[in-house]
């Protein structure tokens, strides 16, 4: 099995009850959902979930999950502040 070098966050948008009859409406979703920090054994990261109620809260959910689980995120090589810690 190959090592998993990336740290992953998954974003899910809820799609239940989009139609009045409760049926699925293709390609439609509510702005509410959850962000999942995906388990990664190599990095010692457990799977954790954070809910969000508004689309604008996705970034906050990612930052909270990172902080709560000891994940540090730094600016990349294309940023003028390369190497500066974000979270």
C-alpha positions as CSV (number, residue, x, y, z in Angstrom):
1,X,0.0,0.0,0.0
2,X,1.4,3.4,-1.0
3,X,1.9,6.1,1.6
4,X,-0.7,8.9,1.7
5,X,1.2,12.1,1.4
6,X,-1.8,14.5,1.3
7,X,-4.0,15.8,4.0
8,X,-7.6,15.8,2.7
9,X,-10.7,17.7,3.6
10,X,-14.0,16.7,2.0
11,X,-16.9,19.0,1.6
12,X,-20.5,17.7,1.5
13,X,-23.6,19.7,0.7
14,X,-27.0,18.4,1.9
15,X,-29.5,17.5,-0.8
16,X,-32.4,16.2,1.2
17,X,-35.9,17.7,0.8
18,X,-35.0,19.9,-2.2
19,X,-38.4,19.0,-3.8
20,X,-41.6,19.5,-2.0
21,X,-42.3,15.8,-2.3
22,X,-38.9,14.9,-0.8
23,X,-37.5,13.5,-4.0
24,X,-34.0,14.1,-5.3
25,X,-33.5,17.2,-7.5
26,X,-30.4,16.6,-9.8
27,X,-27.5,19.0,-9.3
28,X,-29.3,21.0,-6.6
29,X,-28.1,21.3,-2.9
30,X,-28.6,23.4,0.2
31,X,-25.9,25.7,1.4
32,X,-25.7,23.6,4.6
33,X,-23.4,20.6,4.9
34,X,-20.3,19.3,6.5
35,X,-16.5,19.3,6.1
36,X,-14.7,16.0,6.9
37,X,-11.1,15.8,7.8
38,X,-10.2,12.5,6.2
39,X,-8.3,9.9,8.4
40,X,-4.7,9.6,7.5
41,X,-2.6,7.0,9.4
42,X,0.8,8.3,8.1
43,X,0.1,11.8,9.5
44,X,-1.7,10.6,12.6
45,X,-4.9,12.3,11.7
46,X,-8.3,10.8,12.9
47,X,-11.5,11.3,10.8
48,X,-13.4,14.3,12.1
49,X,-16.5,16.2,11.0
50,X,-17.6,19.9,11.3
51,X,-21.0,21.1,10.2
52,X,-21.6,24.4,8.4
53,X,-24.8,26.3,8.0
54,X,-23.8,28.8,5.4
55,X,-21.6,28.5,2.3
56,X,-19.3,31.2,3.7
57,X,-18.5,29.0,6.8
58,X,-16.6,26.3,4.8
59,X,-13.3,28.0,5.4
60,X,-14.0,28.4,9.1
61,X,-14.9,24.7,9.3
62,X,-11.6,23.7,7.6
63,X,-9.6,25.9,9.9
64,X,-11.4,24.7,13.0
65,X,-10.8,21.0,12.1
66,X,-7.2,21.7,11.3
67,X,-6.6,23.5,14.7
68,X,-8.5,20.9,16.7
69,X,-6.4,18.1,15.2
70,X,-3.0,19.7,15.2
71,X,-2.8,20.2,11.5
72,X,-0.7,23.2,10.5
73,X,-1.3,24.8,7.1
74,X,1.3,27.1,5.5
75,X,1.2,29.5,2.5
76,X,2.6,27.9,-0.6
77,X,5.3,28.7,-3.1
78,X,3.1,31.0,-5.2
79,X,2.2,33.2,-2.3
80,X,4.1,36.4,-1.5
81,X,4.1,35.2,2.1
82,X,5.6,31.8,1.3
83,X,6.1,29.6,4.4
84,X,3.9,31.8,6.6
85,X,1.6,29.7,8.8
86,X,-2.1,30.1,8.1
87,X,-3.6,27.7,10.6
